[in-house]
Amino acid sequence: MKNLIRIVLPIVLFGFLTTSCATTVRVRPARGVVVTKVHHPKVVVHNNVRYYRSNGVWYVKKNKAYRTVAAPVGVRITTLPKGYKVVRVRGTKYYTCNGVYYKRSGKSYIVVNV
């Protein structure tokens, strides 16, 4: 019995200590980070600049890389990013995702400063 405990106990402890409680880890790039590939970006043209939007993060393409940028204020989009939240600021309804605020305007949404 002692031998069984000496063998099983370390295996159970090792398994317990190496597992993680986190089921999903989502990392979003910080401002100015350069990445080489963006997953299914949506292209938005604003003031003759092509912006690429993926999962609520905004990019500008330079050469063969994408650089993260702040969302351009005043740009119109037709769909909100996944994971957006509805908030009220001074009685006005906004939609927010990754620190970017959107305001509904007809059938589209406008990026605004709040």
PyMOL commands that place a pseudoatom at each C-alpha (Angstrom):
pseudoatom trace, name=CA, resn=MET, resi=1, chain=A, elem=C, hetatm=0, pos=[0.000, 0.000, 0.000]
pseudoatom trace, name=CA, resn=LYS, resi=2, chain=A, elem=C, hetatm=0, pos=[2.855, 2.409, 0.819]
pseudoatom trace, name=CA, resn=ASN, resi=3, chain=A, elem=C, hetatm=0, pos=[4.460, 1.720, -2.549]
pseudoatom trace, name=CA, resn=LEU, resi=4, chain=A, elem=C, hetatm=0, pos=[1.204, 2.444, -4.327]
pseudoatom trace, name=CA, resn=ILE, resi=5, chain=A, elem=C, hetatm=0, pos=[0.873, 5.806, -2.529]
pseudoatom trace, name=CA, resn=ARG, resi=6, chain=A, elem=C, hetatm=0, pos=[4.512, 6.656, -3.349]
pseudoatom trace, name=CA, resn=ILE, resi=7, chain=A, elem=C, hetatm=0, pos=[3.827, 6.050, -7.038]
pseudoatom trace, name=CA, resn=VAL, resi=8, chain=A, elem=C, hetatm=0, pos=[0.302, 7.437, -7.435]
pseudoatom trace, name=CA, resn=LEU, resi=9, chain=A, elem=C, hetatm=0, pos=[0.609, 10.555, -5.251]
pseudoatom trace, name=CA, resn=PRO, resi=10, chain=A, elem=C, hetatm=0, pos=[3.452, 12.209, -7.229]
pseudoatom trace, name=CA, resn=ILE, resi=11, chain=A, elem=C, hetatm=0, pos=[1.651, 11.483, -10.519]
pseudoatom trace, name=CA, resn=VAL, resi=12, chain=A, elem=C, hetatm=0, pos=[-1.581, 13.040, -9.262]
pseudoatom trace, name=CA, resn=LEU, resi=13, chain=A, elem=C, hetatm=0, pos=[0.239, 16.093, -7.846]
pseudoatom trace, name=CA, resn=PHE, resi=14, chain=A, elem=C, hetatm=0, pos=[2.210, 16.577, -11.060]
pseudoatom trace, name=CA, resn=GLY, resi=15, chain=A, elem=C, hetatm=0, pos=[-0.975, 16.397, -13.128]
pseudoatom trace, name=CA, resn=PHE, resi=16, chain=A, elem=C, hetatm=0, pos=[-2.778, 18.810, -10.811]
pseudoatom trace, name=CA, resn=LEU, resi=17, chain=A, elem=C, hetatm=0, pos=[0.049, 21.357, -10.800]
pseudoatom trace, name=CA, resn=THR, resi=18, chain=A, elem=C, hetatm=0, pos=[0.572, 21.349, -14.566]
pseudoatom trace, name=CA, resn=THR, resi=19, chain=A, elem=C, hetatm=0, pos=[-3.059, 21.884, -15.575]
pseudoatom trace, name=CA, resn=SER, resi=20, chain=A, elem=C, hetatm=0, pos=[-4.492, 25.349, -15.943]
pseudoatom trace, name=CA, resn=CYS, resi=21, chain=A, elem=C, hetatm=0, pos=[-7.836, 26.670, -14.776]
pseudoatom trace, name=CA, resn=ALA, resi=22, chain=A, elem=C, hetatm=0, pos=[-8.024, 29.023, -17.761]
pseudoatom trace, name=CA, resn=THR, resi=23, chain=A, elem=C, hetatm=0, pos=[-10.119, 27.626, -20.561]
pseudoatom trace, name=CA, resn=THR, resi=24, chain=A, elem=C, hetatm=0, pos=[-9.696, 30.447, -23.065]
pseudoatom trace, name=CA, resn=VAL, resi=25, chain=A, elem=C, hetatm=0, pos=[-6.907, 32.949, -23.388]
pseudoatom trace, name=CA, resn=ARG, resi=26, chain=A, elem=C, hetatm=0, pos=[-7.463, 35.845, -25.751]
pseudoatom trace, name=CA, resn=VAL, resi=27, chain=A, elem=C, hetatm=0, pos=[-4.559, 38.118, -26.534]
pseudoatom trace, name=CA, resn=ARG, resi=28, chain=A, elem=C, hetatm=0, pos=[-5.067, 41.255, -28.550]
pseudoatom trace, name=CA, resn=PRO, resi=29, chain=A, elem=C, hetatm=0, pos=[-2.148, 43.167, -30.035]
pseudoatom trace, name=CA, resn=ALA, resi=30, chain=A, elem=C, hetatm=0, pos=[-1.103, 46.426, -28.417]
pseudoatom trace, name=CA, resn=ARG, resi=31, chain=A, elem=C, hetatm=0, pos=[-0.994, 49.675, -30.395]
pseudoatom trace, name=CA, resn=GLY, resi=32, chain=A, elem=C, hetatm=0, pos=[1.871, 49.801, -32.878]
pseudoatom trace, name=CA, resn=VAL, resi=33, chain=A, elem=C, hetatm=0, pos=[2.512, 46.066, -32.956]
pseudoatom trace, name=CA, resn=VAL, resi=34, chain=A, elem=C, hetatm=0, pos=[3.500, 44.727, -36.360]
pseudoatom trace, name=CA, resn=VAL, resi=35, chain=A, elem=C, hetatm=0, pos=[2.060, 41.403, -37.508]
pseudoatom trace, name=CA, resn=THR, resi=36, chain=A, elem=C, hetatm=0, pos=[2.519, 39.613, -40.806]
pseudoatom trace, name=CA, resn=LYS, resi=37, chain=A, elem=C, hetatm=0, pos=[-0.937, 38.082, -41.128]
pseudoatom trace, name=CA, resn=VAL, resi=38, chain=A, elem=C, hetatm=0, pos=[-4.441, 39.192, -40.159]
pseudoatom trace, name=CA, resn=HIS, resi=39, chain=A, elem=C, hetatm=0, pos=[-7.233, 36.621, -39.948]
pseudoatom trace, name=CA, resn=HIS, resi=40, chain=A, elem=C, hetatm=0, pos=[-10.050, 37.445, -42.425]
pseudoatom trace, name=CA, resn=PRO, resi=41, chain=A, elem=C, hetatm=0, pos=[-9.761, 41.257, -42.287]
pseudoatom trace, name=CA, resn=LYS, resi=42, chain=A, elem=C, hetatm=0, pos=[-12.550, 43.558, -43.412]
pseudoatom trace, name=CA, resn=VAL, resi=43, chain=A, elem=C, hetatm=0, pos=[-11.271, 46.466, -45.480]
pseudoatom trace, name=CA, resn=VAL, resi=44, chain=A, elem=C, hetatm=0, pos=[-12.524, 49.959, -44.654]
pseudoatom trace, name=CA, resn=VAL, resi=45, chain=A, elem=C, hetatm=0, pos=[-11.424, 53.026, -46.634]
pseudoatom trace, name=CA, resn=HIS, resi=46, chain=A, elem=C, hetatm=0, pos=[-11.512, 56.324, -44.717]
pseudoatom trace, name=CA, resn=ASN, resi=47, chain=A, elem=C, hetatm=0, pos=[-9.916, 59.580, -45.921]
pseudoatom trace, name=CA, resn=ASN, resi=48, chain=A, elem=C, hetatm=0, pos=[-8.137, 57.651, -48.708]
pseudoatom trace, name=CA, resn=VAL, resi=49, chain=A, elem=C, hetatm=0, pos=[-6.461, 55.305, -46.193]
pseudoatom trace, name=CA, resn=ARG, resi=50, chain=A, elem=C, hetatm=0, pos=[-7.147, 51.570, -46.287]
pseudoatom trace, name=CA, resn=TYR, resi=51, chain=A, elem=C, hetatm=0, pos=[-7.789, 50.188, -42.798]
pseudoatom trace, name=CA, resn=TYR, resi=52, chain=A, elem=C, hetatm=0, pos=[-8.067, 46.492, -42.051]
pseudoatom trace, name=CA, resn=ARG, resi=53, chain=A, elem=C, hetatm=0, pos=[-10.343, 45.374, -39.212]
pseudoatom trace, name=CA, resn=SER, resi=54, chain=A, elem=C, hetatm=0, pos=[-10.261, 41.941, -37.588]
pseudoatom trace, name=CA, resn=ASN, resi=55, chain=A, elem=C, hetatm=0, pos=[-11.797, 40.914, -34.247]
pseudoatom trace, name=CA, resn=GLY, resi=56, chain=A, elem=C, hetatm=0, pos=[-12.190, 44.542, -33.192]
pseudoatom trace, name=CA, resn=VAL, resi=57, chain=A, elem=C, hetatm=0, pos=[-8.518, 45.417, -33.823]
pseudoatom trace, name=CA, resn=TRP, resi=58, chain=A, elem=C, hetatm=0, pos=[-7.642, 47.998, -36.497]
pseudoatom trace, name=CA, resn=TYR, resi=59, chain=A, elem=C, hetatm=0, pos=[-4.591, 47.714, -38.771]
pseudoatom trace, name=CA, resn=VAL, resi=60, chain=A, elem=C, hetatm=0, pos=[-2.845, 49.672, -41.539]
pseudoatom trace, name=CA, resn=LYS, resi=61, chain=A, elem=C, hetatm=0, pos=[-0.867, 47.699, -44.120]
pseudoatom trace, name=CA, resn=LYS, resi=62, chain=A, elem=C, hetatm=0, pos=[2.674, 48.813, -44.848]
pseudoatom trace, name=CA, resn=ASN, resi=63, chain=A, elem=C, hetatm=0, pos=[4.773, 46.742, -47.249]
pseudoatom trace, name=CA, resn=LYS, resi=64, chain=A, elem=C, hetatm=0, pos=[3.878, 43.135, -46.363]
pseudoatom trace, name=CA, resn=ALA, resi=65, chain=A, elem=C, hetatm=0, pos=[3.091, 43.715, -42.683]
pseudoatom trace, name=CA, resn=TYR, resi=66, chain=A, elem=C, hetatm=0, pos=[0.123, 45.049, -40.718]
pseudoatom trace, name=CA, resn=ARG, resi=67, chain=A, elem=C, hetatm=0, pos=[0.581, 47.634, -37.948]
pseudoatom trace, name=CA, resn=THR, resi=68, chain=A, elem=C, hetatm=0, pos=[-2.061, 48.057, -35.264]
pseudoatom trace, name=CA, resn=VAL, resi=69, chain=A, elem=C, hetatm=0, pos=[-3.510, 51.559, -35.018]
pseudoatom trace, name=CA, resn=ALA, resi=70, chain=A, elem=C, hetatm=0, pos=[-6.235, 53.394, -33.160]
pseudoatom trace, name=CA, resn=ALA, resi=71, chain=A, elem=C, hetatm=0, pos=[-9.627, 53.201, -34.825]
pseudoatom trace, name=CA, resn=PRO, resi=72, chain=A, elem=C, hetatm=0, pos=[-10.148, 56.236, -37.074]
pseudoatom trace, name=CA, resn=VAL, resi=73, chain=A, elem=C, hetatm=0, pos=[-12.799, 58.532, -35.621]
pseudoatom trace, name=CA, resn=GLY, resi=74, chain=A, elem=C, hetatm=0, pos=[-15.680, 59.104, -38.026]
pseudoatom trace, name=CA, resn=VAL, resi=75, chain=A, elem=C, hetatm=0, pos=[-15.319, 55.876, -39.995]
pseudoatom trace, name=CA, resn=ARG, resi=76, chain=A, elem=C, hetatm=0, pos=[-18.555, 54.024, -40.785]
pseudoatom trace, name=CA, resn=ILE, resi=77, chain=A, elem=C, hetatm=0, pos=[-18.894, 50.259, -40.482]
pseudoatom trace, name=CA, resn=THR, resi=78, chain=A, elem=C, hetatm=0, pos=[-21.881, 48.017, -41.149]
pseudoatom trace, name=CA, resn=THR, resi=79, chain=A, elem=C, hetatm=0, pos=[-21.293, 45.353, -38.473]
pseudoatom trace, name=CA, resn=LEU, resi=80, chain=A, elem=C, hetatm=0, pos=[-19.995, 45.530, -34.939]
pseudoatom trace, name=CA, resn=PRO, resi=81, chain=A, elem=C, hetatm=0, pos=[-17.084, 43.306, -33.885]
pseudoatom trace, name=CA, resn=LYS, resi=82, chain=A, elem=C, hetatm=0, pos=[-17.784, 40.118, -31.953]
pseudoatom trace, name=CA, resn=GLY, resi=83, chain=A, elem=C, hetatm=0, pos=[-17.876, 40.581, -28.208]
pseudoatom trace, name=CA, resn=TYR, resi=84, chain=A, elem=C, hetatm=0, pos=[-19.124, 44.176, -28.217]
pseudoatom trace, name=CA, resn=LYS, resi=85, chain=A, elem=C, hetatm=0, pos=[-20.932, 45.549, -25.169]
pseudoatom trace, name=CA, resn=VAL, resi=86, chain=A, elem=C, hetatm=0, pos=[-23.733, 48.111, -24.919]
pseudoatom trace, name=CA, resn=VAL, resi=87, chain=A, elem=C, hetatm=0, pos=[-22.983, 51.049, -22.598]
pseudoatom trace, name=CA, resn=ARG, resi=88, chain=A, elem=C, hetatm=0, pos=[-24.681, 54.335, -21.760]
pseudoatom trace, name=CA, resn=VAL, resi=89, chain=A, elem=C, hetatm=0, pos=[-22.604, 57.467, -21.339]
pseudoatom trace, name=CA, resn=ARG, resi=90, chain=A, elem=C, hetatm=0, pos=[-24.462, 60.590, -20.184]
pseudoatom trace, name=CA, resn=GLY, resi=91, chain=A, elem=C, hetatm=0, pos=[-27.710, 59.049, -21.399]
pseudoatom trace, name=CA, resn=THR, resi=92, chain=A, elem=C, hetatm=0, pos=[-26.462, 58.171, -24.909]
pseudoatom trace, name=CA, resn=LYS, resi=93, chain=A, elem=C, hetatm=0, pos=[-26.281, 54.556, -26.059]
pseudoatom trace, name=CA, resn=TYR, resi=94, chain=A, elem=C, hetatm=0, pos=[-22.880, 53.404, -27.372]
pseudoatom trace, name=CA, resn=TYR, resi=95, chain=A, elem=C, hetatm=0, pos=[-21.380, 50.067, -28.352]
pseudoatom trace, name=CA, resn=THR, resi=96, chain=A, elem=C, hetatm=0, pos=[-17.824, 49.336, -27.221]
pseudoatom trace, name=CA, resn=CYS, resi=97, chain=A, elem=C, hetatm=0, pos=[-15.199, 46.725, -28.020]
pseudoatom trace, name=CA, resn=ASN, resi=98, chain=A, elem=C, hetatm=0, pos=[-11.463, 46.816, -27.240]
pseudoatom trace, name=CA, resn=GLY, resi=99, chain=A, elem=C, hetatm=0, pos=[-11.656, 50.429, -26.096]
pseudoatom trace, name=CA, resn=VAL, resi=100, chain=A, elem=C, hetatm=0, pos=[-13.324, 51.656, -29.297]
pseudoatom trace, name=CA, resn=TYR, resi=101, chain=A, elem=C, hetatm=0, pos=[-16.749, 53.294, -29.044]
pseudoatom trace, name=CA, resn=TYR, resi=102, chain=A, elem=C, hetatm=0, pos=[-19.346, 53.043, -31.811]
pseudoatom trace, name=CA, resn=LYS, resi=103, chain=A, elem=C, hetatm=0, pos=[-22.594, 54.998, -32.186]
pseudoatom trace, name=CA, resn=ARG, resi=104, chain=A, elem=C, hetatm=0, pos=[-25.504, 53.762, -34.287]
pseudoatom trace, name=CA, resn=SER, resi=105, chain=A, elem=C, hetatm=0, pos=[-26.378, 55.896, -37.295]
pseudoatom trace, name=CA, resn=GLY, resi=106, chain=A, elem=C, hetatm=0, pos=[-29.166, 54.439, -39.427]
pseudoatom trace, name=CA, resn=LYS, resi=107, chain=A, elem=C, hetatm=0, pos=[-28.082, 50.965, -40.548]
pseudoatom trace, name=CA, resn=SER, resi=108, chain=A, elem=C, hetatm=0, pos=[-24.383, 51.567, -39.812]
pseudoatom trace, name=CA, resn=TYR, resi=109, chain=A, elem=C, hetatm=0, pos=[-22.135, 52.448, -36.869]
pseudoatom trace, name=CA, resn=ILE, resi=110, chain=A, elem=C, hetatm=0, pos=[-19.699, 55.358, -36.543]
pseudoatom trace, name=CA, resn=VAL, resi=111, chain=A, elem=C, hetatm=0, pos=[-16.462, 55.311, -34.521]
pseudoatom trace, name=CA, resn=VAL, resi=112, chain=A, elem=C, hetatm=0, pos=[-16.661, 58.162, -31.984]
pseudoatom trace, name=CA, resn=ASN, resi=113, chain=A, elem=C, hetatm=0, pos=[-14.661, 59.680, -29.143]
pseudoatom trace, name=CA, resn=VAL, resi=114, chain=A, elem=C, hetatm=0, pos=[-16.386, 59.452, -25.765]
for i in range(1, 114): cmd.bond("trace and resi %d" % i, "trace and resi %d" % (i + 1))
show_as sticks, trace
zoom trace
